[in-house]
Amino acid sequence: MPDNGPRPHDNVLEVTGLRRSYGAVRAVDDVSFVLPEGGSLGIVGESGSGKTTTARIIVGLERADAGEVLVGGRNRTARGEGRGRARRLARAREVQMVFQDPYLSLDPRTSVEAALRETLRLHFPGRDHPGRIRELLDQVGLGTRAADALPRQLSGGQRQRVAIARALAVEPSVLVLDEAVAALDVSVQAQILNLLADIREQTRIGYLFITHDLGVVRCVTDEIVVMRRGRIVEAGATAEVLVAPRHPYTRLLLESVPRPGWDPEAIAAARRAL
C-alpha cells in the first residue's frame, strides 16, 4: 500500500494553479508560488488584486475552485482533508494567520494568559502550559508582566505581539501576516518587523506577508510576488524586483510611493492606462 503521508520537503508551502471566482469576477487566477522553510515571501498589490483571497485559501478560510496548496508536501485542498476534529486541529497547526487589527481577533474579556492557555489546552492537552506561556511572552518581547492584562489595557503594538504569540503557540510551519503592521505607527511597525525577523531566525518558520506596503516587503522578505486583478504579473527576489521591475504595474506601484515631486494625478492617469 503506498504511503501518502507527508515527506521531508525543502519548500514548506507550495501553491499551484490556484483559482477562485465570485460569479463573473475571478479573484484569483492561476496563482502559483513556493515558500522555502525559513523563507519570507511578500505578496503585494492594491485592494482587489487577490492577495487576501489567496491568503484566506492557504489558511483554509476559503475553498479554491481549482489548484493545490501543499504544506510540507501534504495537500490542504484535497476534498475531505479537513474532516474530523483531530485533522482540523492538525491543519490549524500547520498554518496560522495574524490579522491587521489584533483587537478584533482578541476577546476583550480574556486576559493575555487566558487566551494563550485556551489555545494550548486545545492543541496540546497535558503539556506544561504555564511554562510555555512564559516562553511565548518572552519570545514576543512582552514578558510575564503582560499576562494579566486585558486587550484594552495594551497598546496596538502590544496587542499585535499577543496575536503573534497566540499564533506561535501551535508551532506552525507557516505564518501568514495579512497587513499585520498596517495599523501601527511607523516606529512600532519597525519594532514588530524586527521581532518577526528574530523569530524567523530562531524557529525557521516560513512567513507569507500580505501587504500593499513596499517598504515592509523591502525590509523583511526574500522573495516577492506582485498581483494585479487576480493574477501574478511579476515575481522574483525582492531586491531585484524593487530595484529593476520589469512589469509596468510593478513600476507603477513603486512610483505611487509618496516622495518629493510626487504627482498623484499622473499616477492615477497611468493606472487607468494599464
MIDOSE-1310 file (N, C-alpha, C; in nm, 2 decimals, decimal comma, always signed):
residues 274
mpdn	+0,09/-0,12/+0,00/+0,00/+0,00/+0,00/+0,09/+0,12/+0,00; +0,07/+0,22/-0,09/+0,15/+0,34/-0,09/+0,13/+0,43/+0,03; +0,24/+0,49/+0,07/+0,24/+0,58/+0,18/+0,21/+0,72/+0,13; +0,09/+0,78/+0,17/+0,05/+0,91/+0,12/+0,08/+1,02/+0,22
gprp	+0,15/+0,99/+0,33/+0,18/+1,09/+0,43/+0,28/+1,19/+0,38; +0,30/+1,29/+0,46/+0,39/+1,40/+0,42/+0,54/+1,35/+0,43; +0,62/+1,41/+0,34/+0,76/+1,37/+0,34/+0,84/+1,50/+0,36; +0,97/+1,48/+0,40/+1,05/+1,60/+0,42/+1,06/+1,68/+0,29
hdnv	+1,05/+1,81/+0,30/+1,03/+1,90/+0,19/+1,11/+2,02/+0,21; +1,18/+2,07/+0,10/+1,26/+2,19/+0,11/+1,16/+2,31/+0,12; +1,05/+2,30/+0,04/+0,95/+2,41/+0,04/+0,84/+2,38/+0,14; +0,83/+2,46/+0,24/+0,73/+2,44/+0,34/+0,59/+2,46/+0,29
levt	+0,58/+2,55/+0,18/+0,45/+2,58/+0,12/+0,46/+2,58/-0,03; +0,37/+2,52/-0,10/+0,37/+2,52/-0,24/+0,22/+2,55/-0,29; +0,21/+2,65/-0,37/+0,08/+2,69/-0,42/+0,08/+2,67/-0,57; -0,01/+2,60/-0,63/+0,00/+2,57/-0,77/-0,14/+2,58/-0,84
glrr	-0,15/+2,67/-0,94/-0,27/+2,69/-1,02/-0,39/+2,73/-0,94; -0,37/+2,81/-0,84/-0,49/+2,84/-0,76/-0,59/+2,94/-0,83; -0,72/+2,90/-0,82/-0,82/+2,98/-0,88/-0,94/+3,00/-0,78; -1,00/+3,12/-0,79/-1,12/+3,14/-0,71/-1,20/+3,25/-0,77
syga	-1,33/+3,22/-0,80/-1,42/+3,32/-0,87/-1,54/+3,34/-0,78; -1,59/+3,47/-0,79/-1,71/+3,51/-0,73/-1,81/+3,55/-0,84; -1,89/+3,47/-0,89/-1,97/+3,50/-1,00/-1,88/+3,52/-1,12; -1,89/+3,63/-1,19/-1,81/+3,66/-1,31/-1,68/+3,72/-1,27
vrav	-1,65/+3,74/-1,15/-1,52/+3,81/-1,11/-1,43/+3,70/-1,07; -1,31/+3,69/-1,13/-1,21/+3,59/-1,10/-1,11/+3,66/-1,00; -1,13/+3,63/-0,88/-1,05/+3,70/-0,77/-0,90/+3,65/-0,77; -0,89/+3,52/-0,80/-0,76/+3,45/-0,80/-0,75/+3,37/-0,93
ddvs	-0,65/+3,40/-1,01/-0,65/+3,34/-1,14/-0,51/+3,27/-1,17; -0,50/+3,14/-1,15/-0,38/+3,07/-1,18/-0,26/+3,12/-1,11; -0,27/+3,12/-0,98/-0,16/+3,17/-0,89/-0,08/+3,06/-0,84; +0,06/+3,07/-0,86/+0,15/+2,97/-0,82/+0,27/+3,03/-0,76
fvlp	+0,32/+2,98/-0,65/+0,45/+3,02/-0,59/+0,49/+2,92/-0,48; +0,61/+2,93/-0,44/+0,66/+2,84/-0,33/+0,73/+2,93/-0,22; +0,72/+2,87/-0,10/+0,79/+2,93/+0,02/+0,88/+2,83/+0,08; +1,01/+2,85/+0,08/+1,10/+2,75/+0,14/+1,10/+2,76/+0,29
eggs	+1,14/+2,65/+0,36/+1,14/+2,65/+0,50/+1,23/+2,77/+0,55; +1,18/+2,84/+0,64/+1,26/+2,96/+0,70/+1,26/+3,08/+0,60; +1,18/+3,07/+0,49/+1,18/+3,18/+0,40/+1,08/+3,29/+0,43; +1,08/+3,40/+0,36/+0,99/+3,50/+0,38/+0,95/+3,56/+0,24
lgiv	+0,82/+3,54/+0,21/+0,77/+3,58/+0,08/+0,66/+3,69/+0,09; +0,67/+3,80/+0,02/+0,57/+3,90/+0,02/+0,48/+3,89/-0,10; +0,35/+3,91/-0,08/+0,25/+3,92/-0,19/+0,20/+4,06/-0,18; +0,22/+4,14/-0,29/+0,19/+4,28/-0,29/+0,09/+4,31/-0,40
gesg	+0,01/+4,41/-0,38/-0,08/+4,46/-0,48/-0,18/+4,55/-0,41; -0,26/+4,62/-0,50/-0,36/+4,71/-0,44/-0,48/+4,63/-0,40; -0,58/+4,70/-0,34/-0,70/+4,64/-0,30/-0,77/+4,58/-0,42; -0,82/+4,46/-0,41/-0,88/+4,39/-0,52/-0,79/+4,31/-0,61
sgkt	-0,66/+4,31/-0,57/-0,56/+4,23/-0,65/-0,57/+4,08/-0,63; -0,63/+4,04/-0,52/-0,65/+3,90/-0,50/-0,55/+3,84/-0,39; -0,47/+3,93/-0,33/-0,37/+3,88/-0,24/-0,44/+3,83/-0,11; -0,54/+3,90/-0,06/-0,60/+3,85/+0,07/-0,68/+3,72/+0,04
ttar	-0,75/+3,71/-0,07/-0,82/+3,59/-0,11/-0,73/+3,47/-0,11; -0,61/+3,49/-0,17/-0,51/+3,39/-0,18/-0,47/+3,34/-0,04; -0,45/+3,44/+0,05/-0,41/+3,41/+0,18/-0,52/+3,33/+0,26; -0,64/+3,37/+0,24/-0,75/+3,30/+0,31/-0,77/+3,16/+0,26
iivg	-0,74/+3,13/+0,13/-0,74/+3,00/+0,08/-0,63/+2,91/+0,14; -0,51/+2,97/+0,15/-0,40/+2,90/+0,21/-0,43/+2,86/+0,35; -0,48/+2,95/+0,43/-0,51/+2,93/+0,57/-0,63/+2,83/+0,59; -0,72/+2,83/+0,49/-0,84/+2,74/+0,50/-0,97/+2,81/+0,53
lera	-0,97/+2,94/+0,52/-1,09/+3,02/+0,55/-1,18/+3,02/+0,43; -1,12/+3,00/+0,31/-1,20/+2,99/+0,18/-1,15/+2,87/+0,11; -1,24/+2,82/+0,02/-1,20/+2,70/-0,06/-1,17/+2,74/-0,21; -1,07/+2,69/-0,26/-1,03/+2,72/-0,40/-1,12/+2,65/-0,50
dage	-1,15/+2,71/-0,62/-1,22/+2,64/-0,72/-1,13/+2,54/-0,79; -1,00/+2,57/-0,80/-0,91/+2,48/-0,86/-0,77/+2,51/-0,80; -0,68/+2,42/-0,82/-0,54/+2,43/-0,78/-0,51/+2,36/-0,65; -0,39/+2,36/-0,60/-0,34/+2,29/-0,48/-0,26/+2,38/-0,39
vlvg	-0,28/+2,36/-0,26/-0,20/+2,42/-0,16/-0,13/+2,30/-0,08; +0,00/+2,29/-0,09/+0,07/+2,19/-0,01/+0,15/+2,25/+0,10; +0,14/+2,20/+0,22/+0,22/+2,24/+0,33/+0,31/+2,12/+0,38; +0,44/+2,13/+0,36/+0,52/+2,01/+0,40/+0,49/+1,89/+0,31
grnr	+0,45/+1,92/+0,19/+0,42/+1,81/+0,10/+0,28/+1,75/+0,11; +0,20/+1,80/+0,21/+0,06/+1,75/+0,23/-0,04/+1,84/+0,16; -0,13/+1,79/+0,09/-0,23/+1,87/+0,01/-0,34/+1,91/+0,11; -0,35/+2,04/+0,12/-0,46/+2,10/+0,21/-0,59/+2,13/+0,13
targ	-0,58/+2,12/+0,00/-0,70/+2,15/-0,08/-0,78/+2,03/-0,12; -0,73/+1,91/-0,09/-0,80/+1,78/-0,13/-0,93/+1,77/-0,06; -1,03/+1,72/-0,13/-1,16/+1,71/-0,07/-1,16/+1,61/+0,05; -1,22/+1,65/+0,16/-1,22/+1,56/+0,27/-1,10/+1,57/+0,36
egrg	-1,00/+1,66/+0,33/-0,88/+1,67/+0,41/-0,91/+1,73/+0,54; -1,01/+1,81/+0,55/-1,03/+1,88/+0,68/-1,13/+1,82/+0,77; -1,18/+1,70/+0,73/-1,29/+1,63/+0,81/-1,23/+1,57/+0,94; -1,31/+1,58/+1,04/-1,27/+1,52/+1,17/-1,20/+1,62/+1,26
rarr	-1,23/+1,62/+1,39/-1,17/+1,72/+1,48/-1,02/+1,72/+1,48; -0,97/+1,60/+1,49/-0,82/+1,58/+1,50/-0,75/+1,64/+1,38; -0,81/+1,61/+1,26/-0,75/+1,66/+1,14/-0,76/+1,81/+1,13; -0,88/+1,86/+1,17/-0,89/+2,01/+1,16/-0,79/+2,08/+1,25
lara	-0,77/+2,02/+1,37/-0,67/+2,08/+1,46/-0,53/+2,07/+1,40; -0,50/+1,96/+1,34/-0,37/+1,94/+1,28/-0,35/+2,04/+1,16; -0,45/+2,06/+1,08/-0,44/+2,16/+0,97/-0,42/+2,30/+1,03; -0,49/+2,33/+1,14/-0,47/+2,46/+1,20/-0,33/+2,49/+1,25
revq	-0,27/+2,38/+1,30/-0,13/+2,39/+1,35/-0,03/+2,41/+1,24; -0,07/+2,37/+1,12/+0,03/+2,39/+1,00/+0,04/+2,53/+0,96; -0,07/+2,61/+0,96/-0,07/+2,74/+0,91/-0,15/+2,83/+1,00; -0,09/+2,94/+1,05/-0,16/+3,03/+1,13/-0,16/+3,17/+1,06
mvfq	-0,25/+3,26/+1,10/-0,27/+3,39/+1,04/-0,27/+3,50/+1,15; -0,21/+3,61/+1,12/-0,21/+3,72/+1,20/-0,27/+3,84/+1,12; -0,38/+3,90/+1,18/-0,46/+3,99/+1,10/-0,41/+4,14/+1,13; -0,47/+4,23/+1,05/-0,43/+4,37/+1,06/-0,47/+4,43/+1,20
dpyl	-0,59/+4,40/+1,25/-0,64/+4,46/+1,37/-0,65/+4,35/+1,48; -0,55/+4,34/+1,57/-0,55/+4,24/+1,67/-0,66/+4,25/+1,77; -0,71/+4,38/+1,79/-0,82/+4,40/+1,88/-0,94/+4,32/+1,84; -0,97/+4,31/+1,71/-1,09/+4,23/+1,67/-1,07/+4,08/+1,68
sldp	-0,95/+4,04/+1,69/-0,92/+3,89/+1,70/-0,90/+3,84/+1,84; -0,89/+3,94/+1,94/-0,87/+3,90/+2,08/-1,00/+3,93/+2,15; -1,04/+3,83/+2,24/-1,16/+3,85/+2,32/-1,13/+3,96/+2,43; -1,21/+4,07/+2,42/-1,19/+4,18/+2,52/-1,20/+4,14/+2,66
rtsv	-1,27/+4,03/+2,69/-1,29/+3,99/+2,83/-1,19/+3,89/+2,88; -1,09/+3,85/+2,79/-1,00/+3,75/+2,83/-0,86/+3,80/+2,84; -0,79/+3,77/+2,95/-0,66/+3,82/+2,97/-0,56/+3,75/+2,87; -0,44/+3,81/+2,86/-0,34/+3,75/+2,77/-0,31/+3,61/+2,81
eaal	-0,29/+3,58/+2,94/-0,25/+3,45/+2,98/-0,37/+3,35/+2,95; -0,49/+3,39/+2,97/-0,60/+3,30/+2,95/-0,62/+3,27/+2,80; -0,59/+3,37/+2,71/-0,60/+3,35/+2,57/-0,50/+3,25/+2,52; -0,38/+3,26/+2,58/-0,27/+3,16/+2,54/-0,30/+3,03/+2,60
retl	-0,35/+3,02/+2,72/-0,38/+2,89/+2,78/-0,49/+2,82/+2,71; -0,59/+2,89/+2,66/-0,70/+2,83/+2,59/-0,65/+2,76/+2,46; -0,56/+2,84/+2,39/-0,50/+2,78/+2,27/-0,42/+2,66/+2,29; -0,34/+2,66/+2,40/-0,25/+2,55/+2,43/-0,33/+2,43/+2,48
rlhf	-0,44/+2,45/+2,56/-0,52/+2,34/+2,60/-0,59/+2,27/+2,48; -0,63/+2,35/+2,38/-0,70/+2,29/+2,27/-0,60/+2,21/+2,19; -0,48/+2,25/+2,17/-0,39/+2,18/+2,07/-0,29/+2,09/+2,14; -0,26/+2,12/+2,27/-0,15/+2,04/+2,34/-0,20/+2,01/+2,48
pgrd	-0,31/+1,93/+2,50/-0,35/+1,90/+2,63/-0,25/+1,82/+2,70; -0,23/+1,85/+2,83/-0,13/+1,77/+2,91/+0,01/+1,83/+2,92; +0,04/+1,93/+2,84/+0,17/+1,99/+2,84/+0,18/+2,09/+2,96; +0,30/+2,14/+2,98/+0,33/+2,24/+3,08/+0,29/+2,37/+3,03
hpgr	+0,16/+2,41/+3,05/+0,11/+2,53/+2,99/+0,17/+2,66/+3,05; +0,18/+2,67/+3,19/+0,24/+2,79/+3,25/+0,38/+2,81/+3,19; +0,46/+2,71/+3,18/+0,60/+2,73/+3,13/+0,60/+2,77/+2,99; +0,51/+2,71/+2,91/+0,51/+2,75/+2,76/+0,45/+2,90/+2,75
irel	+0,36/+2,94/+2,83/+0,31/+3,07/+2,82/+0,42/+3,17/+2,85; +0,50/+3,14/+2,95/+0,62/+3,23/+2,98/+0,71/+3,24/+2,87; +0,74/+3,13/+2,80/+0,83/+3,12/+2,69/+0,77/+3,21/+2,57; +0,64/+3,20/+2,55/+0,58/+3,27/+2,44/+0,58/+3,42/+2,46
ldqv	+0,55/+3,46/+2,59/+0,55/+3,60/+2,62/+0,70/+3,66/+2,61; +0,79/+3,59/+2,65/+0,93/+3,63/+2,64/+0,97/+3,64/+2,49; +0,92/+3,54/+2,41/+0,96/+3,53/+2,27/+0,91/+3,66/+2,19; +0,80/+3,71/+2,23/+0,74/+3,83/+2,16/+0,77/+3,96/+2,23
glgt	+0,86/+3,95/+2,33/+0,91/+4,07/+2,39/+0,81/+4,14/+2,49; +0,72/+4,06/+2,55/+0,62/+4,11/+2,65/+0,66/+4,08/+2,79; +0,70/+3,96/+2,81/+0,73/+3,92/+2,95/+0,61/+3,89/+3,03; +0,62/+3,83/+3,14/+0,51/+3,79/+3,23/+0,43/+3,91/+3,28
raad	+0,49/+4,03/+3,28/+0,41/+4,15/+3,33/+0,28/+4,17/+3,25; +0,27/+4,12/+3,13/+0,15/+4,14/+3,05/+0,05/+4,03/+3,06; +0,08/+3,93/+3,14/+0,00/+3,81/+3,14/-0,14/+3,84/+3,19; -0,16/+3,93/+3,29/-0,29/+3,95/+3,35/-0,36/+4,06/+3,27
alpr	-0,30/+4,12/+3,17/-0,37/+4,24/+3,11/-0,48/+4,20/+3,01; -0,58/+4,28/+3,00/-0,69/+4,26/+2,90/-0,65/+4,34/+2,78; -0,70/+4,31/+2,66/-0,66/+4,37/+2,54/-0,67/+4,53/+2,54; -0,78/+4,58/+2,61/-0,80/+4,72/+2,61/-0,69/+4,79/+2,70
qlsg	-0,61/+4,72/+2,78/-0,51/+4,78/+2,86/-0,37/+4,78/+2,79; -0,37/+4,73/+2,67/-0,25/+4,72/+2,59/-0,25/+4,82/+2,47; -0,13/+4,86/+2,43/-0,12/+4,94/+2,31/-0,14/+4,85/+2,19; -0,15/+4,92/+2,07/-0,17/+4,84/+1,95/-0,05/+4,75/+1,92
gqrq	+0,07/+4,80/+1,94/+0,18/+4,71/+1,92/+0,19/+4,59/+2,02; +0,15/+4,61/+2,14/+0,14/+4,50/+2,24/+0,04/+4,40/+2,20; -0,08/+4,45/+2,16/-0,18/+4,36/+2,12/-0,14/+4,27/+2,00; -0,06/+4,33/+1,91/-0,01/+4,26/+1,79/+0,09/+4,15/+1,84
rvai	+0,17/+4,18/+1,94/+0,26/+4,09/+1,99/+0,18/+3,97/+2,06; +0,07/+4,00/+2,12/-0,01/+3,89/+2,18/-0,07/+3,80/+2,07; -0,11/+3,86/+1,96/-0,17/+3,79/+1,84/-0,06/+3,70/+1,78; +0,06/+3,75/+1,77/+0,17/+3,67/+1,72/+0,21/+3,56/+1,82
aral	+0,21/+3,58/+1,95/+0,23/+3,48/+2,05/+0,13/+3,37/+2,04; +0,00/+3,40/+2,02/-0,10/+3,30/+2,01/-0,09/+3,22/+1,89; -0,05/+3,28/+1,78/-0,02/+3,21/+1,65/+0,10/+3,11/+1,67; +0,20/+3,16/+1,73/+0,32/+3,08/+1,75/+0,30/+2,96/+1,85
avep	+0,20/+2,97/+1,93/+0,17/+2,87/+2,04/+0,15/+2,74/+1,98; +0,09/+2,73/+1,86/+0,06/+2,60/+1,80/+0,17/+2,55/+1,71; +0,29/+2,62/+1,71/+0,41/+2,58/+1,64/+0,38/+2,55/+1,49; +0,34/+2,65/+1,42/+0,30/+2,64/+1,28/+0,43/+2,63/+1,19
svlv	+0,41/+2,58/+1,07/+0,52/+2,58/+0,97/+0,52/+2,71/+0,90; +0,40/+2,77/+0,88/+0,38/+2,89/+0,80/+0,30/+2,99/+0,88; +0,35/+3,11/+0,88/+0,27/+3,22/+0,95/+0,23/+3,32/+0,84; +0,10/+3,34/+0,82/+0,05/+3,44/+0,72/+0,02/+3,57/+0,79
ldea	+0,08/+3,68/+0,75/+0,06/+3,81/+0,81/-0,01/+3,90/+0,71; -0,14/+3,92/+0,74/-0,22/+4,00/+0,64/-0,23/+4,14/+0,69; -0,15/+4,23/+0,63/-0,14/+4,37/+0,66/-0,11/+4,38/+0,81; -0,03/+4,30/+0,87/-0,02/+4,28/+1,01/+0,04/+4,40/+1,08
vaal	+0,11/+4,49/+1,01/+0,16/+4,61/+1,08/+0,10/+4,74/+1,02; +0,00/+4,73/+0,93/-0,05/+4,84/+0,86/-0,12/+4,94/+0,96; -0,17/+4,90/+1,07/-0,25/+4,98/+1,16/-0,16/+5,05/+1,27; -0,03/+5,02/+1,26/+0,06/+5,06/+1,37/+0,14/+5,19/+1,32
dvsv	+0,19/+5,26/+1,42/+0,28/+5,38/+1,39/+0,41/+5,32/+1,33; +0,48/+5,41/+1,26/+0,60/+5,37/+1,19/+0,70/+5,31/+1,28; +0,72/+5,37/+1,40/+0,82/+5,33/+1,49/+0,78/+5,19/+1,55; +0,65/+5,17/+1,57/+0,61/+5,04/+1,63/+0,61/+4,93/+1,52
qaqi	+0,58/+4,97/+1,39/+0,60/+4,88/+1,28/+0,74/+4,82/+1,28; +0,84/+4,91/+1,29/+0,98/+4,87/+1,29/+1,01/+4,77/+1,40; +0,95/+4,79/+1,52/+0,97/+4,70/+1,63/+0,92/+4,56/+1,60; +0,79/+4,56/+1,55/+0,73/+4,43/+1,52/+0,80/+4,36/+1,41
lnll	+0,84/+4,43/+1,30/+0,92/+4,37/+1,19/+1,05/+4,31/+1,24; +1,12/+4,38/+1,33/+1,24/+4,33/+1,39/+1,22/+4,21/+1,47; +1,11/+4,21/+1,55/+1,07/+4,09/+1,63/+1,04/+3,97/+1,54; +0,97/+3,99/+1,43/+0,94/+3,88/+1,34/+1,07/+3,83/+1,27
adir	+1,16/+3,91/+1,24/+1,29/+3,87/+1,18/+1,37/+3,78/+1,28; +1,36/+3,82/+1,41/+1,43/+3,74/+1,51/+1,37/+3,61/+1,53; +1,23/+3,60/+1,53/+1,16/+3,48/+1,55/+1,19/+3,38/+1,43; +1,19/+3,44/+1,31/+1,22/+3,35/+1,19/+1,36/+3,29/+1,20
eqtr	+1,45/+3,37/+1,25/+1,59/+3,32/+1,26/+1,60/+3,21/+1,37; +1,52/+3,22/+1,48/+1,52/+3,13/+1,59/+1,45/+3,00/+1,55; +1,34/+3,01/+1,48/+1,24/+2,89/+1,46/+1,24/+2,83/+1,32; +1,29/+2,90/+1,22/+1,29/+2,86/+1,08/+1,15/+2,85/+1,03
igyl	+1,05/+2,92/+1,09/+0,92/+2,93/+1,04/+0,92/+3,01/+0,91; +0,82/+2,97/+0,82/+0,81/+3,04/+0,69/+0,71/+3,16/+0,70; +0,74/+3,27/+0,65/+0,65/+3,39/+0,66/+0,59/+3,42/+0,52; +0,46/+3,45/+0,52/+0,39/+3,50/+0,40/+0,33/+3,63/+0,43
fith	+0,39/+3,74/+0,38/+0,34/+3,87/+0,41/+0,25/+3,92/+0,30; +0,12/+3,95/+0,34/+0,02/+4,01/+0,25/+0,02/+4,16/+0,28; +0,06/+4,24/+0,18/+0,07/+4,38/+0,21/+0,06/+4,47/+0,09; +0,02/+4,59/+0,10/+0,03/+4,69/-0,01/+0,16/+4,78/+0,01
dlgv	+0,23/+4,76/+0,12/+0,34/+4,85/+0,16/+0,47/+4,79/+0,11; +0,53/+4,85/+0,01/+0,65/+4,81/-0,04/+0,77/+4,82/+0,06; +0,76/+4,92/+0,15/+0,86/+4,93/+0,25/+0,87/+4,81/+0,34; +0,75/+4,75/+0,37/+0,75/+4,63/+0,45/+0,82/+4,52/+0,38
vrcv	+0,78/+4,49/+0,26/+0,84/+4,38/+0,19/+0,99/+4,40/+0,16; +1,03/+4,53/+0,14/+1,17/+4,56/+0,12/+1,26/+4,52/+0,25; +1,20/+4,54/+0,37/+1,27/+4,51/+0,49/+1,27/+4,36/+0,53; +1,17/+4,29/+0,50/+1,15/+4,16/+0,57/+1,13/+4,04/+0,48
tdei	+1,13/+4,06/+0,35/+1,11/+3,94/+0,26/+1,23/+3,91/+0,17; +1,24/+3,78/+0,14/+1,34/+3,74/+0,05/+1,29/+3,74/-0,10; +1,17/+3,70/-0,12/+1,11/+3,70/-0,25/+0,98/+3,78/-0,25; +0,93/+3,82/-0,37/+0,81/+3,90/-0,38/+0,73/+3,85/-0,50
vvmr	+0,60/+3,85/-0,48/+0,50/+3,82/-0,58/+0,41/+3,94/-0,60; +0,40/+4,00/-0,72/+0,32/+4,11/-0,74/+0,19/+4,07/-0,81; +0,07/+4,10/-0,75/-0,05/+4,06/-0,81/-0,14/+4,18/-0,86; -0,21/+4,15/-0,97/-0,30/+4,25/-1,02/-0,42/+4,18/-1,08
rgri	-0,54/+4,22/-1,04/-0,66/+4,16/-1,09/-0,66/+4,01/-1,09; -0,61/+3,95/-0,97/-0,61/+3,81/-0,95/-0,50/+3,73/-1,01; -0,41/+3,79/-1,08/-0,30/+3,72/-1,15/-0,17/+3,77/-1,10; -0,07/+3,69/-1,10/+0,07/+3,73/-1,08/+0,13/+3,79/-1,20
veag	+0,17/+3,92/-1,19/+0,23/+3,99/-1,30/+0,38/+3,99/-1,30; +0,44/+3,97/-1,18/+0,59/+3,97/-1,16/+0,62/+3,90/-1,03; +0,74/+3,83/-1,04/+0,78/+3,76/-0,92/+0,93/+3,75/-0,93; +1,00/+3,74/-0,81/+1,14/+3,72/-0,81/+1,20/+3,76/-0,67
atae	+1,33/+3,77/-0,67/+1,40/+3,82/-0,55/+1,35/+3,96/-0,52; +1,32/+3,99/-0,39/+1,27/+4,12/-0,35/+1,36/+4,23/-0,40; +1,49/+4,22/-0,37/+1,58/+4,33/-0,41/+1,58/+4,36/-0,55; +1,58/+4,25/-0,63/+1,59/+4,26/-0,78/+1,46/+4,33/-0,83
vlva	+1,34/+4,28/-0,79/+1,21/+4,33/-0,84/+1,20/+4,48/-0,80; +1,23/+4,52/-0,68/+1,21/+4,65/-0,64/+1,31/+4,75/-0,70; +1,43/+4,70/-0,73/+1,53/+4,79/-0,79/+1,51/+4,80/-0,94; +1,48/+4,69/-1,01/+1,47/+4,68/-1,15/+1,34/+4,61/-1,19
prhp	+1,22/+4,67/-1,17/+1,10/+4,60/-1,20/+1,08/+4,59/-1,35; +1,02/+4,47/-1,39/+1,01/+4,45/-1,54/+0,87/+4,49/-1,58; +0,77/+4,47/-1,50/+0,63/+4,49/-1,54/+0,59/+4,63/-1,51; +0,51/+4,69/-1,61/+0,46/+4,83/-1,59/+0,39/+4,85/-1,46
ytrl	+0,31/+4,75/-1,41/+0,23/+4,76/-1,29/+0,32/+4,77/-1,17; +0,43/+4,69/-1,17/+0,52/+4,70/-1,06/+0,59/+4,84/-1,05; +0,62/+4,89/-1,17/+0,68/+5,02/-1,17/+0,58/+5,13/-1,12; +0,46/+5,11/-1,15/+0,35/+5,20/-1,11/+0,34/+5,20/-0,96
lles	+0,35/+5,08/-0,90/+0,34/+5,07/-0,75/+0,45/+5,14/-0,69; +0,57/+5,13/-0,74/+0,69/+5,19/-0,69/+0,68/+5,35/-0,70; +0,62/+5,39/-0,82/+0,61/+5,53/-0,84/+0,50/+5,59/-0,75; +0,41/+5,51/-0,70/+0,30/+5,55/-0,62/+0,34/+5,59/-0,48
vprp	+0,46/+5,55/-0,44/+0,50/+5,58/-0,30/+0,53/+5,73/-0,29; +0,47/+5,80/-0,20/+0,49/+5,95/-0,19/+0,64/+5,98/-0,17; +0,69/+6,09/-0,24/+0,82/+6,14/-0,22/+0,83/+6,28/-0,28; +0,94/+6,35/-0,27/+0,94/+6,48/-0,33/+0,92/+6,48/-0,48
gwdp	+0,83/+6,57/-0,52/+0,80/+6,58/-0,66/+0,69/+6,48/-0,71; +0,64/+6,41/-0,61/+0,54/+6,30/-0,64/+0,41/+6,37/-0,70; +0,35/+6,31/-0,80/+0,24/+6,37/-0,87/+0,12/+6,27/-0,87; +0,03/+6,27/-0,77/-0,07/+6,17/-0,76/-0,17/+6,17/-0,88
eaia	-0,19/+6,28/-0,95/-0,27/+6,28/-1,07/-0,21/+6,21/-1,18; -0,08/+6,22/-1,20/-0,01/+6,15/-1,30/-0,01/+6,00/-1,28; +0,00/+5,96/-1,15/-0,01/+5,82/-1,11/-0,14/+5,76/-1,14; -0,25/+5,84/-1,11/-0,38/+5,79/-1,13/-0,41/+5,77/-1,28
aarr	-0,36/+5,87/-1,36/-0,37/+5,86/-1,51/-0,30/+5,73/-1,56; -0,18/+5,71/-1,51/-0,10/+5,59/-1,55/-0,17/+5,46/-1,51; -0,24/+5,46/-1,40/-0,31/+5,34/-1,35/-0,43/+5,31/-1,45; -0,50/+5,42/-1,49/-0,61/+5,40/-1,58/-0,57/+5,35/-1,71
al	-0,45/+5,38/-1,75/-0,40/+5,34/-1,88/-0,35/+5,20/-1,89; -0,33/+5,14/-1,78/-0,28/+5,00/-1,77/-0,39/+4,90/-1,81
